[in-house]
Amino acid sequence: MTTRGPYRRHSTPFKLQLCQDIRAGVLGRRDAQRSHNLSANLIQLWLTQFDRGELNDEEAQASVIAEYEARIAALERKVGQLTMELDLAKKRRGSWARAAARDAS
């Protein structure tokens, strides 16, 4: 039994461009499958969404903004965590310096 890797996420601009290329005849479905390692069902799903107007530039821009906001939030959490660790390290260093001074006297 083979194990599958983690699910890949494709950006809305990528989906939109791929669907536009397929509908314009620039790229065939099989070519898209091979070149991007996508399943036929996934491409059909995207094309259906594209035909319904569910994939559009506004959605693509909103998707990009949401990805940026999520990344910013993650980085802010990391900065907060590192700030707390730095404060703790400073406190420990101060207590070690006081203990060393007591031992030296």
C-alpha positions as CSV (number, residue, x, y, z in Angstrom):
1,M,0.0,0.0,0.0
2,T,1.5,3.4,-1.0
3,T,1.2,6.4,1.3
4,R,0.1,9.6,-0.2
5,G,1.9,12.9,0.6
6,P,0.3,15.8,2.2
7,Y,-2.5,17.6,0.3
8,R,-1.3,20.4,-1.9
9,R,-3.1,23.7,-2.0
10,H,-3.2,25.7,-5.2
11,S,-3.8,29.5,-5.2
12,T,-6.8,30.9,-6.9
13,P,-4.7,32.9,-9.4
14,F,-3.1,29.6,-10.4
15,K,-6.4,27.9,-10.9
16,L,-7.8,30.9,-12.8
17,Q,-4.8,31.0,-15.1
18,L,-4.9,27.2,-15.8
19,C,-8.7,27.3,-16.5
20,Q,-8.3,30.3,-18.8
21,D,-5.5,28.5,-20.7
22,I,-7.6,25.3,-21.1
23,R,-10.7,27.2,-22.2
24,A,-8.7,29.3,-24.7
25,G,-7.1,26.2,-26.1
26,V,-3.6,27.2,-25.2
27,L,-3.3,24.1,-23.0
28,G,-5.0,20.7,-23.2
29,R,-6.4,19.0,-20.1
30,R,-4.0,16.1,-20.4
31,D,-1.1,18.5,-20.8
32,A,-2.2,20.3,-17.7
33,Q,-2.5,17.0,-15.8
34,R,1.0,15.9,-16.8
35,S,2.8,19.3,-16.4
36,H,1.3,20.2,-13.1
37,N,0.8,16.7,-11.7
38,L,-3.0,17.2,-11.2
39,S,-5.9,14.7,-11.4
40,A,-8.5,14.9,-14.1
41,N,-11.2,15.2,-11.5
42,L,-9.5,18.2,-9.9
43,I,-9.1,20.0,-13.2
44,Q,-12.8,19.3,-14.0
45,L,-13.8,20.7,-10.6
46,W,-11.8,23.9,-11.3
47,L,-13.3,24.2,-14.8
48,T,-16.8,23.8,-13.4
49,Q,-16.1,26.5,-10.9
50,F,-14.5,28.7,-13.6
51,D,-17.6,28.3,-15.9
52,R,-19.9,29.2,-13.0
53,G,-17.9,32.3,-12.3
54,E,-16.8,31.1,-8.9
55,L,-13.1,31.7,-9.9
56,N,-12.5,35.3,-10.6
57,D,-10.0,38.1,-10.1
58,E,-11.6,39.5,-7.0
59,E,-11.6,36.1,-5.3
60,A,-8.0,35.6,-6.3
61,Q,-7.1,38.9,-4.8
62,A,-9.0,38.2,-1.6
63,S,-7.3,34.8,-1.4
64,V,-3.9,36.4,-1.7
65,I,-4.7,38.9,1.0
66,A,-6.1,36.2,3.3
67,E,-2.9,34.2,2.8
68,Y,-0.8,37.3,3.6
69,E,-2.9,38.1,6.7
70,A,-2.5,34.5,8.0
71,R,1.3,34.6,7.5
72,I,1.5,38.0,9.3
73,A,-0.5,36.6,12.2
74,A,1.8,33.6,12.4
75,L,4.8,35.8,12.4
76,E,3.4,38.1,15.0
77,R,2.8,35.1,17.3
78,K,6.4,33.9,16.7
79,V,7.7,37.4,17.6
80,G,5.7,37.4,20.8
81,Q,7.0,33.9,21.7
82,L,10.6,34.9,21.0
83,T,10.2,38.1,23.0
84,M,9.0,36.1,26.0
85,E,11.9,33.7,25.7
86,L,14.3,36.5,25.5
87,D,12.9,38.2,28.6
88,L,13.1,34.9,30.5
89,A,16.7,34.4,29.4
90,K,17.6,37.9,30.6
91,K,16.0,37.2,34.0
92,R,17.9,33.9,34.3
93,R,21.2,35.6,33.3
94,G,20.6,38.3,35.9
95,S,20.0,35.7,38.7
96,W,23.0,33.7,37.6
97,A,25.2,36.8,37.8
98,R,23.9,37.6,41.3
99,A,24.5,34.0,42.4
100,A,28.1,34.1,41.0
101,A,28.8,37.4,42.8
102,R,27.5,35.9,46.1
103,D,29.7,32.9,45.6
104,A,32.8,35.0,44.8
105,S,32.5,37.1,48.0
